[in-house]
């Protein structure tokens, strides 16, 4: 499944992109997306997301995600 992501604020500054498309496996969760983005962009982005694989809770609203079939 392809998702379109629009970045804001600190995330946009760290990544250096306004938006991007990202390919996920069917059935992926938002947590899976944060995990993949953390792998792609490294520890600094992981700390912004406050990503924790054991939790589905993300503390800040920092991006918009559009799912398309």
N, C-alpha and C positions, 0 to 999 in steps of 0.2 A: 504494500500500500504506500502511496506517495503522500507525504504531508508537506505543506508549505508553511514555513516558519517566518514570522516577522519579529525581528529583535528590537528591543528598546533599551535605552539607558546604558547602564554599566555593561550589560551583556553585549550590546552593539559595539561599545568601545573596545572591549576585550577581543571580540571575534573579528571586528573590522568589516562586518557585513551588515547590511540593512535587512536582507532576507535571503533565504535559500530553500531549495526543495530537498527533501530527505526521504530516502526509501526505507521502509520498515517491513518486517515480515507481517503477514496477515495475523491478526490476533494480538499484536503487540500492545503494550500498555504505555501510558504516559511515562511511567517509571523506566520502561525500556528505552524510550526516546531520550530521556535525560542521561541514562547510562551510555548510550551510543554517542551523544553529543559530548559527554565528559571524556570518552575515549578519544574522540576526534580532536578536541580542543585542549585537553590536558587538565591538570590539577587546578589551575586558576579558575577555570569555568566550573569545575566540579564544586569548588567552594562557594561560588556565586549561587549555583542551584541548590546548595546544601543537600546534594543528592545522597540518599541513603537507600541502598537496594532493599533493605528490610522494611522500608516504610513507603507508603504511597502518598505521603504528605509532602508537599513542597511549600516552603514558607513564604515565597514572594511571587507575585504575578509579574513576570518580566518578559513574556513573549506571547505572541498569538500564534495558534496552530490551526491550520485549516486542513481538514481531512477530505480527500477526494477519492471517489471510487471510479 
